[in-house]
Amino acid sequence: MLHFPVLLEESIDFLVQKNDGTFIDCTFGRGGHSKNILEKIHKNGFLTSFDKDPYAIKFAKKISQKNFNIIHDSFCNLNKYFKENSVDGILYDLGTCSTHFDDPERGFSFNKDGPLDMRFDNTNGESLIEWINKASESEIMKILYTYGDEKHGKLISKEIISERQKNPILRTIQLADLIKNIYPEKQKKNHPATKSFQAFRIFINNELDELEESLRSAQHIIKKNGIIVTIAFHSLEDNIIKNCFKPKEKHYPRDIPLNNERIITFKCIAKKIRPSNNEIKTNPRSRSAIMRVFQKI
Ligand SMILES: C[S@@+](CC[C@H](N)C(=O)[O-])C[C@H]1O[C@@H](n2cnc3c(N)ncnc32)[C@H](O)[C@@H]1O
């Protein structure tokens, strides 16, 4: 399956306000947004892209433009690479690429049999196989509720523990079938394992903590008037984004002096932008995308 960049024109129009600026694409993926940024900037502009996924890095290395650099690291480490007030625009297009689901060996898909890996960076950290075969019932249940809003989390975690006592849980289809077989309700639209797979993926990749940490760094490294564009795919991500950009003053009672606090303020210049019906028709994955745009003031 091809990967279609979501809200491409809309996001890059906001992001690139000057063609000799310094830009960051935090989520290179298959390079849809990065390539568009590179088309817009001229040779004095510069784009640095990040991705955790070694396959994304392989794609990025094919780009030979001199004003482009790819970094194989998590976007939560932005501040290792950039100084304060040094960047004109930062883009986040969160979550997975369609291509992650194409390769069964990555373990993201409940429709294709493969090892239960689910790491964006499969050269680093703990895979789902390692975790799911040692986690306690209550740990599994907590992940299913917190990151998947799976109301049958208790039932599913119990079944995982019971299956584990007979056979280790190693394959995507093994886990998907286990969930399907005990799921109490018939699901018309989605596979019964949809929410569980989402929850495990978010947990294994530490997606929400890394997003929050990265947005905090982004707020420092972006210049005054610089732009941060975010594209989120579910409310857990979107809530973190909204919270991070809430005016800070609101958190302090009026009588506490703020002299020593450096207050960084952002204006939301576009909120809740959704893909058009046409885009959703061509790329159904885009249907849950929510774009927000913030400017440092
Ligand atoms: C939706 S895709 C980006 C698609 C890209 N905009 C395009 O048009 O091809 C999200 C990408 O972000 C990467 N990713 C997710 N979390 C990350 C993190 N914490 N740091 C760096 N990359 C991350 C994933 O590996 C994936 O390749």
The ligand as an ORCA input file, in Angstrom:
! r2SCAN-3c Opt
* xyz 0 1
  C       2.463      9.097      9.970
  S       4.109      8.665      9.706
  C       4.769     10.106      8.938
  C       4.475     10.137      7.483
  C       5.191     11.249      6.741
  N       4.712     12.548      7.124
  C       5.043     11.054      5.254
  O       4.383     11.890      4.610
  O       5.569     10.086      4.711
  C       4.803      8.781     11.297
  C       6.284      8.431     11.384
  O       6.745      8.886     12.654
  C       7.701      7.972     13.147
  N       7.733      8.180     14.600
  C       6.781      7.877     15.500
  N       7.177      8.255     16.739
  C       8.392      8.826     16.595
  C       9.321      9.415     17.501
  N       9.067      9.485     18.817
  N      10.461      9.928     17.010
  C      10.743      9.855     15.678
  N       9.914      9.299     14.777
  C       8.760      8.786     15.227
  C       7.194      6.619     12.712
  O       8.257      5.712     12.637
  C       6.598      6.953     11.331
  O       7.548      6.695     10.335
*
